[in-house]
Amino acid sequence: MSEEHSTPVIFLVPGHWLGAWAWDDVVDHLSAMGHRAKALTLPGLDGTDPGRACRTLDDQAAAIERAISDSRGPVILAAHSGANMPATLVLDQHPEQIRRMVWVDSGPAAPGSAFAPDFPEGTEGLALPPFEALKEQASLDGLSDEMLERFRARALPEPGAVLRQSVALTNEKRYGIPTTFVCCSIPSAQVRELAKAGNPMFAEVGNFTNVDYIDLPTGHWPMWSRPAELARILATASTEC
C-alpha cells in the first residue's frame, strides 16, 4: 500500500454555525507537521447553497460518509460540538471506515436524541445567539474580540431540520472504535463522573471500550483559542491507531 493510502486523513467537522473555515489554523499546523487534514463544510452551512435551510441531519451524515469514502484510506474523524449528531450517525453506519474517532469538546449522541426536537417549523434555522447568551451555554474562554468578530461575521443559521431530527442508532460495533475525548470546557474527570452518574448528555461515553481522555483547558472553540495544541493532539491520535 502506498504511503498516501496508509497515512490517515484527519477529517475535521465543525459544530453549529460553522464551515470548514473554522479549522483553518488547525489545518495549517497539521500540514506543517506533515499530516493530511481536510476540513468539511456540512450541508446547510454553505453560504453559496440556496437550499441550505432545507438540509437535514441525514444530508450532513451522508456528506461526511462520502468524504471519508473518497479518501480511499484510513480515516481519523474529529467532530466538534454539535457535529456530534451527524458524526455519530456515520460512526454507527460505517464503523469499519473510521480508524479513530476524536470528539473535540463534544461526545457521541445517544440513540433517539435530537439537539432541539421542538425547534419551530417554518424558520430559516437557529442563528448564532448574542455572545452574552451564548456564553451561558458554552465557554468563550480564550477567544479574542477579533475571533468573536469573525465568528459573528461568518456564522450561518443551523438548519431547523438538522436540529429537530433524532439519531437512530443500531450498530454496537461503534463502541469498539478507538476513541479520544478532547476535554476543553469540561475537564475529563468531570466528564467521566457525569457519564458514570448517567447524565443524559454523557450517557454514551461509558459505553466506549477503547478510550483516551485528553485535557486541553480552554473554551468551547479550541480550534481558535489553542489551535497548535489541538493540532498536536490530533496528530498524535492519528499515529496511535
C-alpha positions in Angstrom: 0.0 0.0 0.0 1.3 3.4 -0.9 2.3 5.9 1.8 -0.6 8.2 0.6 -3.1 5.5 1.3 -1.6 4.2 4.5 -1.3 7.6 6.3 -4.6 8.5 7.9 -6.5 11.5 6.7 -7.8 13.6 9.5 -11.3 14.8 8.7 -12.3 17.9 10.8 -16.0 18.5 11.2 -17.1 21.9 12.7 -20.0 22.4 15.1 -23.1 24.5 14.6 -23.0 27.7 12.5 -19.5 26.9 11.2 -18.0 25.9 7.9 -14.6 24.3 7.0 -13.0 27.8 7.6 -13.3 27.3 11.3 -10.5 24.8 11.2 -8.0 26.9 9.1 -5.4 27.4 11.8 -5.5 23.7 12.8 -5.2 22.5 9.2 -2.2 24.8 8.8 -0.5 23.4 11.9 -1.2 19.8 10.8 0.1 20.4 7.3 3.3 21.9 8.7 3.7 18.6 10.7 3.3 16.5 7.6 -0.3 15.3 8.3 -3.1 15.2 5.8 -6.1 17.1 7.1 -9.4 18.0 5.4 -12.0 20.3 7.0 -15.6 19.9 5.9 -18.5 22.3 5.4 -21.6 20.3 6.1 -24.8 20.7 4.1 -26.8 23.6 5.5 -23.6 25.6 6.4 -22.5 26.5 2.9 -23.5 30.1 2.2 -23.5 29.6 -1.6 -26.2 26.9 -1.3 -29.6 28.5 -2.0 -31.4 25.5 -0.5 -29.2 25.3 2.6 -32.1 26.0 5.1 -33.7 22.7 4.0 -30.8 20.4 4.6 -31.2 17.6 7.1 -29.1 15.6 9.5 -29.1 12.8 7.1 -27.7 15.1 4.4 -24.9 16.0 6.8 -24.1 12.4 7.7 -24.1 11.5 4.0 -21.7 14.3 3.2 -19.2 13.0 5.9 -19.6 9.5 4.6 -18.9 10.5 1.0 -15.8 12.4 2.1 -14.3 9.6 4.1 -15.2 7.0 1.4 -13.5 9.2 -1.3 -10.3 9.3 0.8 -9.7 5.6 0.0 -7.6 5.0 3.1 -7.6 5.1 6.9 -9.5 7.9 8.4 -9.5 9.9 11.7 -12.8 11.6 12.2 -12.8 14.6 14.5 -16.1 16.2 15.4 -16.6 19.4 17.3 -19.6 20.4 19.4 -22.9 19.9 17.5 -21.2 17.9 14.8 -21.6 15.0 17.2 -25.0 14.2 15.7 -24.0 13.6 12.1 -20.7 12.1 13.2 -22.5 9.6 15.5 -24.7 8.5 12.6 -21.6 7.9 10.4 -19.9 6.0 13.2 -23.0 3.8 13.6 -23.5 3.2 9.9 -19.9 2.8 8.8 -17.6 2.0 11.8 -15.3 0.0 9.6 -14.3 3.2 7.8 -13.1 5.0 10.9 -9.7 4.2 12.4 -10.2 6.6 15.3 -12.9 8.9 16.5 -12.0 12.2 18.1 -14.6 14.2 20.0 -13.5 17.8 20.4 -15.3 19.3 23.4 -18.1 17.0 22.4 -19.3 13.4 22.6 -21.4 10.7 21.0 -25.1 11.2 20.7 -27.4 8.8 22.4 -30.0 6.7 20.5 -33.2 8.7 19.9 -31.7 12.0 20.9 -32.1 15.3 19.0 -30.4 18.6 19.5 -33.7 20.6 19.6 -36.7 18.4 18.8 -39.2 21.2 19.4 -37.4 23.8 17.2 -40.2 25.5 15.3 -41.1 24.7 11.7 -41.0 27.4 9.1 -37.9 29.3 10.4 -34.7 29.5 8.5 -32.8 27.9 11.3 -31.0 28.7 14.6 -29.0 31.8 14.3 -25.8 32.4 16.3 -27.1 33.9 19.6 -25.8 37.1 21.1 -22.5 36.3 22.8 -23.9 37.2 26.2 -26.5 34.5 25.8 -24.1 32.0 24.1 -21.6 32.1 27.0 -24.3 30.9 29.3 -24.3 27.7 27.3 -20.7 27.3 26.1 -17.5 28.8 27.4 -15.9 31.6 25.3 -12.7 31.4 27.2 -9.6 32.2 25.1 -11.4 34.0 22.3 -10.3 37.5 21.4 -12.5 40.2 20.2 -11.1 39.6 16.7 -12.0 35.9 16.9 -15.5 36.8 18.1 -16.0 39.3 15.3 -15.0 36.7 12.7 -17.3 34.2 14.3 -20.2 36.6 14.1 -19.4 37.7 10.6 -19.2 34.2 9.1 -21.7 32.2 11.2 -24.7 30.8 9.4 -28.0 29.6 10.9 -28.1 25.9 11.7 -31.0 24.4 9.6 -34.1 23.6 11.7 -34.4 20.1 10.2 -30.9 19.3 11.5 -31.8 20.4 15.0 -35.2 18.5 15.1 -34.1 15.1 13.7 -33.3 12.4 16.2 -30.5 9.9 15.6 -31.4 6.2 15.0 -28.6 4.0 16.1 -28.4 0.2 15.7 -24.8 -0.9 15.4 -22.9 -1.5 18.7 -19.7 -2.0 16.8 -19.3 1.7 17.2 -18.4 1.2 20.8 -15.2 -0.6 19.9 -13.7 2.0 17.7 -10.7 3.7 19.3 -11.9 7.0 20.7 -10.3 10.1 22.0 -12.2 12.7 24.1 -10.5 16.1 23.9 -11.9 17.8 27.0 -11.8 21.6 26.9 -14.6 23.5 28.7 -15.4 20.4 31.0 -12.4 18.6 32.5 -12.1 14.9 31.7 -12.5 13.9 35.4 -15.9 15.6 35.4 -16.9 14.0 32.1 -16.2 10.6 33.5 -18.1 11.4 36.7 -21.1 12.6 34.7 -21.0 9.5 32.5 -20.9 7.2 35.5 -23.8 9.1 37.1 -25.9 8.5 34.0 -26.2 12.2 33.0 -28.2 12.2 29.7 -25.7 14.4 27.9 -22.9 11.9 28.6 -24.9 8.7 28.6 -23.0 7.1 25.7 -19.5 8.0 26.9 -19.2 5.0 29.2 -20.2 2.5 26.5 -17.0 3.0 24.5 -14.3 0.4 25.4 -11.1 1.8 23.8 -10.9 5.4 25.1 -8.4 8.1 25.8 -9.2 11.3 27.6 -7.0 14.4 26.9 -7.5 17.7 28.8 -7.0 20.8 26.8 -8.2 23.6 29.2 -9.8 26.4 27.2 -13.2 27.4 26.0 -15.6 25.5 23.7 -13.8 26.6 20.5 -10.2 25.3 20.9 -9.6 25.4 17.1 -9.4 29.2 17.6 -8.1 29.5 21.2 -5.5 26.8 21.2 -5.1 25.6 17.5 -1.4 24.5 17.8 -2.1 22.3 20.8 -5.2 20.8 19.3 -3.3 20.0 16.1 -0.7 18.2 18.1 -3.4 16.1 19.9 -4.9 15.2 16.5 -1.5 14.4 15.1 -0.8 12.1 18.0 -4.2 10.5 17.7 -3.5 9.7 14.0 -0.4 7.7 14.9 -2.0 5.7 17.8 -4.2 3.5 15.7 
